[in-house]
């Protein structure tokens, strides 16, 4: 029996035409049911979400503040029209390339991935414009690392020397639970712009007007230095660019595993993750591109016994751990991926193992020569994280389930359903053949470990975002793209993901520094006992707030 016949038999097809037609019908029926399930789940979520019957978190412990769909101004909704145009263009581009990408040149494949990236980026950017307060949410960068760099350290050298000692005095917050990286970036940028005021003025003149306005509103007119304006704008634009480049490492990873068609669809899917534009431009949107590149390099190094790729992956882990300890999880997943592949017969070379360690140590050694002992900072980071969990009032047991539910919503329910089906298929193959996909098994193991460890209780849509692009790729990469019904399945999946992106970006409030004057905050009882959650003020409450 030749290879093609063997593959047909393994799919349950018959050599006769009637068998092939029946198989096509079964595939079409299965795809229809899968798409109907995803559409039904999306519709139910949308109704519950808009009706605010779906709590985002655990009320009384931690939940995201929200507004109703009619509370923010309606005028930005007009930006949904160009967002819809970009979404339609993205889906059409994907379907067009699927029909020819497998037999076309490598140049065509690269062009196809770049086209997906540009169209998906346009969709995300218009969603940001549509969201409540639009680009004003970039004002979140005024706080955290920028404030620590401005008020805690006078220059980059002092920052490197005194970072661990200084953050040890802070309460558990985004600065004290993270390494030196972002604070150093802000401190260096501010020092540079202070030394070059003409460059600072140039950047300030070209920053979006909404960003300039919100920074003045937060810091006070004339009270925020121009260097800080320029630094915030530089970080925001750089973060957005890096966040929009996620399709490139995803495409490289998937093309190694399942071919070009799978890579194109995965590249499109990662740009339709609902929280992608919602979280921008916070630091967490930068990490997925680097995490995915590390895993792609690890896969390539294990498959080809390439020590340069392994060394580069190790160096990226070392650099990443200067910015966030999530790269410790990234390294664990990469190690688990290589270990499972080794058990199944694809063993890395000794040179690759040595290169990984050398690559990881190199950036840490360089920064140690500059006077920063990174392991001292890591100790403080871990202690502050434990302190936060101990005093946050977030119970362990309830969040084990809520974390996974929030992960599914943040990823997008259509992709979550596809991923669940993929996991079920993988379990059957694992039982039957005692072999499984190393990447999927590694991803599931890491998610289970994070969830059961209780290290994260809340904010999963942000803290686990670096795991979501690979989850999206795992959900779609094994679709049989050559079948016509499969292409309709892909189109339906992408439409549903784009719809959930629009729903969440318009409704969910993550960072509200300047809510409408008719909105107010309310007291959140329970264990946390704090103020949270914008709500519409009653008329008498509003009048009282206007009185001097």
C-alpha positions in Angstrom: 0.0 0.0 0.0 1.5 3.4 -0.9 1.7 6.3 1.5 -1.3 8.2 0.2 -3.5 5.1 0.5 -2.2 4.5 4.0 -3.1 8.0 5.0 -6.6 7.6 3.6 -7.1 4.4 5.5 -5.9 6.0 8.7 -8.6 8.7 8.2 -11.3 6.1 7.8 -11.7 6.6 4.0 -12.5 3.9 1.5 -10.7 3.3 -1.8 -14.0 3.5 -3.7 -15.6 6.9 -4.5 -18.7 6.2 -2.4 -16.5 5.7 0.7 -14.7 9.0 -0.1 -18.1 10.8 -0.4 -19.3 9.4 2.9 -16.1 10.4 4.6 -16.5 14.0 3.2 -20.0 14.1 4.5 -18.9 12.9 8.0 -16.1 15.5 8.0 -18.5 18.3 7.0 -21.0 17.2 9.6 -18.3 17.1 12.3 -17.0 20.5 11.3 -20.6 21.8 11.3 -21.3 20.5 14.8 -18.0 21.9 16.1 -18.6 25.3 14.6 -22.2 25.3 15.9 -20.9 24.5 19.4 -18.4 27.3 19.3 -21.1 29.7 18.0 -23.5 28.7 20.7 -21.0 29.1 23.4 -20.0 32.5 22.1 -23.6 33.6 21.9 -24.4 32.5 25.4 -21.3 34.3 26.7 -22.1 37.5 24.9 -25.6 37.6 26.4 -24.3 36.9 29.9 -21.4 39.3 29.4 -23.5 42.3 28.2 -26.1 41.6 30.8 -23.4 41.5 33.5 -24.5 38.1 34.7 -21.0 36.8 34.1 -18.7 37.9 36.9 -15.1 38.6 35.8 -13.4 37.0 38.8 -14.8 36.2 42.3 -17.0 38.9 43.8 -15.8 39.7 47.3 -12.3 38.6 46.5 -11.1 40.0 43.2 -12.9 41.0 40.1 -12.5 43.4 37.2 -14.3 46.7 37.3 -16.9 47.0 34.5 -19.3 49.4 32.9 -22.5 48.6 31.1 -22.5 48.7 27.3 -24.4 52.0 27.2 -22.4 53.8 29.9 -19.4 54.9 27.9 -19.9 57.3 24.9 -21.2 55.6 21.8 -19.4 57.7 19.2 -16.2 55.6 19.2 -18.3 52.7 17.9 -17.9 54.1 14.5 -14.3 52.7 14.6 -15.8 49.2 14.6 -16.5 49.7 10.9 -12.8 49.8 9.8 -12.1 47.1 12.4 -14.7 44.9 10.7 -13.1 45.7 7.3 -9.7 44.6 8.6 -11.2 41.5 10.1 -12.9 40.6 6.8 -9.7 41.3 4.9 -7.8 39.1 7.3 -10.2 36.2 7.0 -10.4 36.6 3.2 -6.6 36.7 3.0 -6.2 33.5 5.0 -8.8 31.6 2.9 -7.1 32.8 -0.4 -3.6 31.8 0.7 -4.8 28.4 2.0 -5.6 27.3 -1.5 -2.0 27.8 -2.8 0.5 28.3 0.1 1.5 24.6 0.3 2.8 24.5 -3.3 3.9 28.1 -3.7 7.4 29.5 -3.1 8.9 30.3 0.3 8.7 34.0 -0.7 4.9 33.6 -1.1 4.6 31.9 2.3 6.6 34.7 4.0 4.4 37.3 2.2 1.3 35.5 3.4 2.4 35.6 7.0 3.3 39.3 6.7 -0.1 40.0 5.2 -1.8 38.3 8.1 0.3 40.3 10.5 -0.6 43.7 8.9 -4.3 42.9 8.6 -4.5 41.6 12.1 -2.6 44.6 13.5 -5.0 46.9 11.8 -7.9 45.1 13.4 -6.4 45.3 16.9 -5.5 49.0 16.6 -9.0 50.0 15.6 -10.4 47.9 18.4 -8.2 50.0 20.8 -9.7 53.1 19.3 -13.2 51.8 19.7 -12.7 50.9 23.4 -13.9 53.2 26.2 -11.4 56.1 26.5 -9.6 54.8 23.4 -5.8 55.3 23.6 -6.2 57.1 26.9 -5.7 53.6 28.5 -2.0 54.0 27.5 -1.8 56.2 30.5 -1.4 53.1 32.6 2.3 53.4 31.9 2.4 56.5 34.0 2.4 54.3 37.1 4.5 51.3 38.2 8.0 51.0 36.7 7.9 54.6 35.3 7.1 56.1 38.7 9.7 53.9 40.5 12.3 55.0 37.9 11.4 58.7 38.5 11.1 58.8 42.2 13.2 55.8 43.4 16.4 56.1 41.5 18.4 59.0 40.2 20.3 57.3 37.4 20.8 53.8 35.8 23.9 52.9 37.7 22.2 53.6 41.1 19.2 51.6 40.0 21.3 48.6 39.2 23.2 48.8 42.5 20.3 49.5 44.8 17.3 47.8 43.1 16.8 44.8 45.4 17.3 46.9 48.6 14.9 49.5 47.5 12.0 47.3 46.3 12.2 45.3 49.5 10.7 48.3 51.2 7.7 48.5 48.8 4.3 46.9 49.3 3.5 43.9 47.0 2.9 45.6 43.6 3.9 45.4 40.0 7.4 46.9 40.8 8.3 44.8 43.8 7.2 41.4 42.3 9.1 41.9 39.0 12.9 42.1 38.3 14.8 45.2 37.3 14.2 45.2 33.5 11.3 47.7 33.0 12.4 50.1 35.7 15.9 50.2 34.1 14.3 50.8 30.6 12.4 53.8 31.9 15.3 55.1 33.9 17.6 54.9 30.9 15.1 56.5 28.6 14.3 59.3 30.9 18.0 60.0 31.5 18.6 60.0 27.7 15.7 62.3 27.0 16.8 64.7 29.8 20.2 64.8 28.2 18.6 65.4 24.7 15.7 67.8 25.2 15.3 68.4 21.5 14.7 64.6 20.9 12.3 64.6 23.9 10.3 67.5 22.4 10.2 65.7 19.0 8.7 62.6 20.5 6.2 64.5 22.6 4.9 66.4 19.6 4.2 63.1 17.8 2.7 61.2 20.6 -1.1 60.6 20.1 -3.1 63.5 21.5 -5.2 61.2 23.7 -2.0 60.0 25.4 -0.7 63.5 25.9 -4.1 64.5 27.4 -4.3 61.6 29.8 -0.7 62.1 31.0 -1.5 65.7 31.8 -4.7 64.7 33.5 -3.0 62.2 35.7 0.1 64.0 36.5 -1.2 67.6 36.4 -0.7 70.2 33.7 3.0 71.0 33.5 3.9 68.7 36.3 5.0 65.6 34.3 8.5 66.1 32.9 8.8 66.1 29.1 11.3 63.3 29.4 8.7 61.1 31.1 6.2 61.9 28.4 8.7 60.8 25.8 9.7 57.7 27.7 6.1 56.6 28.2 5.4 57.1 24.5 8.5 55.2 23.4 7.7 52.2 25.6 4.0 52.3 24.5 4.8 52.3 20.8 7.6 49.7 21.2 5.3 47.4 23.3 2.6 47.7 20.7 5.0 46.8 17.9 6.4 43.8 19.7 2.9 42.7 20.7 1.8 42.7 17.0 4.8 40.6 15.9 3.5 37.5 17.6 2.4 35.9 14.3 6.1 35.6 13.2 7.4 33.2 15.8 4.1 31.4 15.9 4.3 30.8 12.1 7.8 29.5 12.4 6.9 27.2 15.2 3.8 25.7 13.5 5.4 25.4 10.0 8.0 23.1 11.6 5.3 21.0 13.0 2.3 20.9 10.6 3.2 22.8 7.5 2.4 26.2 5.9 -1.4 26.1 6.0 -1.4 25.4 9.7 1.1 28.2 10.2 -1.1 30.8 8.3 -4.2 29.9 10.3 -2.3 29.9 13.6 -0.8 33.3 12.8 -4.2 34.8 12.2 -5.7 33.2 15.3 -3.1 34.7 17.7 -4.1 38.2 16.5 -7.7 37.5 17.4 -7.2 36.6 21.0 -9.7 39.0 22.8 -7.3 40.3 25.5 -4.5 41.1 23.0 -5.7 44.6 22.2 -7.4 45.0 25.6 -4.2 44.7 27.6 -2.0 46.8 25.3 0.4 48.4 26.0 1.2 46.9 29.4 4.4 44.8 29.7 2.5 41.5 29.6 1.7 42.0 25.9 5.4 42.0 25.0 6.2 38.6 26.6 4.3 36.2 24.2 6.4 37.1 21.2 9.6 36.2 23.1 8.1 33.2 24.8 6.9 31.8 21.5 10.3 32.4 19.9 12.0 30.6 22.7 9.7 27.6 22.2 10.2 27.7 18.5 14.0 27.7 18.9 13.8 24.9 21.5 11.7 22.8 19.0 14.1 23.5 16.2 17.2 22.8 18.4 15.7 19.4 19.6 14.6 18.4 16.2 17.8 19.4 14.4 20.4 19.0 17.2 21.3 22.6 16.7 23.4 24.2 19.4 23.2 27.7 18.0 19.4 27.7 18.3 19.7 26.2 21.8 22.1 28.9 22.8 19.9 31.7 21.4 16.9 30.3 23.3 18.9 30.2 26.5 20.1 33.8 26.1 16.5 34.9 25.5 15.4 33.2 28.7 18.2 35.0 30.6 17.2 38.4 29.2 13.5 37.7 29.8 14.2 36.8 33.4 15.5 40.3 33.9 12.0 41.6 33.1 9.6 39.0 34.4 9.8 35.7 36.3 7.2 34.3 33.9 10.2 33.4 31.8 11.1 30.9 34.5 7.8 29.2 33.4 8.8 29.7 29.8 12.1 27.9 30.5 10.3 25.1 32.3 7.9 24.5 29.4 10.9 24.5 26.9 12.7 22.0 29.1 9.6 19.8 29.4 9.1 20.0 25.6 12.7 18.8 25.0 12.5 16.1 27.7 9.3 14.6 26.3 10.8 14.7 22.8 13.9 12.9 24.1 11.8 10.2 25.8 10.1 9.6 22.4 13.4 9.3 20.6 14.5 12.9 19.6 17.4 13.5 21.9 19.2 16.9 22.0 23.0 16.9 21.6 25.3 17.6 24.5 26.5 20.7 22.7 22.9 22.0 22.7 22.5 21.4 26.5 25.8 23.2 27.1 24.8 26.1 24.8 21.4 26.6 26.6 23.2 27.0 29.9 25.9 29.2 28.5 23.3 31.4 26.7 21.3 31.7 29.9 24.2 32.7 32.1 25.7 35.2 29.6 23.2 38.1 30.1 23.1 37.5 33.9 26.9 37.6 34.0 27.0 40.9 32.0 24.5 42.6 34.2 26.4 41.3 37.3 29.5 43.1 35.9 27.4 46.3 35.9 26.8 45.9 39.6 23.4 44.2 39.7 23.0 40.8 41.4 19.9 39.6 39.9 19.3 36.6 42.3 18.9 39.1 45.1 16.1 40.8 43.2 14.5 37.4 42.4 14.4 36.6 46.1 12.6 39.8 46.9 10.2 39.2 43.9 9.2 35.7 45.2 8.8 37.0 48.8 6.6 39.8 47.6 4.4 37.5 45.6 3.9 35.2 48.6 3.1 38.2 50.7 0.5 39.3 48.2 -1.2 35.9 48.2 -1.1 35.8 52.0 -2.9 39.1 52.4 -5.0 39.4 49.2 -8.0 37.5 50.7 -8.1 35.3 47.5 -8.9 31.8 48.6 -7.0 28.9 46.9 -9.8 26.5 46.2 -12.2 28.7 44.3 -9.5 30.1 42.0 -8.4 26.7 40.8 -11.5 26.6 38.8 -12.0 30.3 38.1 -8.5 30.6 36.7 -9.2 28.1 34.0 -12.6 29.7 33.1 -10.9 33.1 32.8 -8.2 31.5 30.7 -10.9 30.2 28.3 -12.7 33.5 28.1 -9.4 35.5 27.6 -8.3 33.0 24.9 -11.7 33.2 23.2 -14.3 30.6 23.7 -14.2 29.3 20.1 -10.5 28.7 20.3 -10.9 27.2 23.8 -13.5 24.7 22.4 -11.2 23.8 19.5 -8.3 23.3 22.0 -10.5 21.1 24.2 -11.3 18.9 21.2 -7.6 18.8 20.3 -6.8 17.7 23.9 -9.4 14.9 23.7 -7.9 13.7 20.4 -4.4 13.8 22.0 -5.5 11.7 25.0 -6.9 9.0 22.7 -3.7 8.9 20.7 -1.6 8.8 23.9 -3.5 5.9 25.2 -3.4 4.0 21.9 0.2 4.7 20.9 1.9 5.7 24.1 3.1 8.8 22.3 1.9 12.3 22.4 2.6 15.8 21.1 5.5 17.1 23.3 4.3 20.8 22.9 0.7 20.1 23.8 1.7 17.8 26.8 4.2 20.4 28.0 1.6 23.2 27.7 -1.0 21.2 29.6 1.5 20.3 32.3 2.6 23.9 32.9 -1.0 25.2 33.0 -1.9 22.5 35.5 1.2 23.3 37.6 0.5 27.0 37.6 -3.2 26.5 38.5 -2.7 23.9 41.3 0.3 25.8 42.8 -1.9 28.8 43.6 0.8 31.2 42.6 -1.8 33.2 40.6 -5.2 34.0 41.9 -6.9 36.4 39.6 -5.8 38.5 36.6 -5.2 35.3 34.6 -6.1 37.1 31.4 -3.0 39.2 32.0 -0.6 36.9 33.9 -1.1 33.9 31.6 -1.3 35.8 28.3 2.2 34.6 27.4 0.8 31.1 27.2 -2.2 31.9 25.0 -0.7 32.3 21.5 0.7 28.8 21.7 -2.7 27.6 22.9 -4.3 29.2 19.9 -1.8 27.5 17.6 -2.4 24.1 19.3 -6.1 24.6 18.8 -6.0 25.0 15.0 -2.8 23.4 13.7 -4.2 19.9 13.1 -7.2 20.9 11.1 -7.3 19.2 7.7 -6.9 22.4 5.7 -7.1 20.7 2.2 -10.8 19.9 2.7 -13.3 22.5 1.6 -15.4 22.1 4.8 -12.2 22.7 6.8 -11.8 26.1 5.2 -15.3 27.0 6.1 -14.5 25.8 9.6 -11.5 28.1 9.7 -13.5 31.1 8.4 -16.2 30.5 11.0 -13.7 30.2 13.8 -12.0 33.4 12.9 -15.3 35.3 12.6 -16.4 34.1 16.0 -13.0 35.1 17.5 -13.2 38.6 15.9 -16.8 39.0 17.3 -15.7 38.1 20.8 -12.7 40.5 20.5 -15.2 43.3 19.6 -17.5 42.4 22.5 -14.9 42.3 25.2 -12.9 45.4 24.0 -16.1 47.5 24.1 -17.4 46.2 27.4 -14.6 45.3 29.8 -12.9 47.9 31.8 -9.4 47.0 33.0 -7.8 50.4 33.7 -10.0 53.3 34.4 -8.2 56.4 35.6 -10.6 59.0 34.3 -14.1 57.4 34.0 -17.0 59.6 32.9 -18.0 62.1 35.6 -21.4 60.4 35.9 -19.5 57.2 37.0 -18.2 56.4 40.4 -16.5 53.6 42.4 -18.3 51.4 44.9 -17.3 49.6 48.0 -16.4 46.0 47.6 -17.2 44.0 50.7 -16.1 40.5 51.7 -12.6 39.7 52.7 -10.9 42.3 50.4 -12.8 45.3 51.7 -11.7 47.8 49.2 -13.1 50.2 46.5 -13.5 48.7 43.1 -15.7 48.7 40.0 -17.0 51.8 38.2 -20.8 52.1 38.4 -23.4 54.7 37.3 -24.0 57.3 40.0 -27.5 58.2 41.1 -28.5 61.8 40.4 -28.2 62.8 44.1 -24.8 61.2 44.4 -23.6 63.0 41.3 -24.8 66.3 42.6 -23.1 65.8 45.9 -19.8 65.1 44.1 -20.1 68.4 42.2 -20.3 70.5 45.4 -17.1 72.0 46.6 
